């Protein structure tokens, strides 16, 4: 089940990034995003899960 959640978050973020044209400006942005992902443990906000 956790693997499915990780996959879902990954796909949602990728689709949003493509839709909004997001890009990484620097390696520091990549590291900051990794810290957020680790901090939330790939959990989606309750709003998304409704």
URKA-V339217 format. One record per residue. RES is the residue in one small letter. SS is DSSP state (alpha for helix, beta for strand, coil for the rest). PHI is phi in whole degrees, -180 to 180 (* if undefined). PSI is psi as a letter, one per 20 degrees, with the letter a starting at -180 (* if undefined). Layout:
RES;SS;PHI;PSI
RES;SS;PHI;PSI
This chain:
x;coil;*;g
x;alpha;-64;h
x;alpha;-63;h
x;alpha;-65;h
x;alpha;-65;g
x;alpha;-61;g
x;alpha;-62;g
x;alpha;-63;g
x;alpha;-62;g
x;alpha;-58;g
x;alpha;-67;h
x;alpha;-63;g
x;alpha;-64;g
x;alpha;-63;g
x;alpha;-66;g
x;alpha;-64;g
x;alpha;-60;g
x;alpha;-67;g
x;alpha;-65;h
x;alpha;-97;i
x;coil;69;k
x;coil;-70;q
x;coil;-148;r
x;coil;-85;p
x;coil;-83;h
x;coil;-160;r
x;alpha;-65;h
x;alpha;-65;h
x;alpha;-65;h
x;alpha;-64;g
x;alpha;-66;h
x;alpha;-64;g
x;alpha;-63;g
x;alpha;-63;h
x;alpha;-65;g
x;alpha;-65;g
x;alpha;-62;g
x;alpha;-65;h
x;alpha;-68;h
x;alpha;-91;i
x;coil;52;l
x;coil;64;j
x;coil;-80;p
x;coil;-83;q
x;coil;-63;q
x;alpha;-55;h
x;alpha;-61;h
x;alpha;-72;h
x;alpha;-84;i
x;coil;-73;*
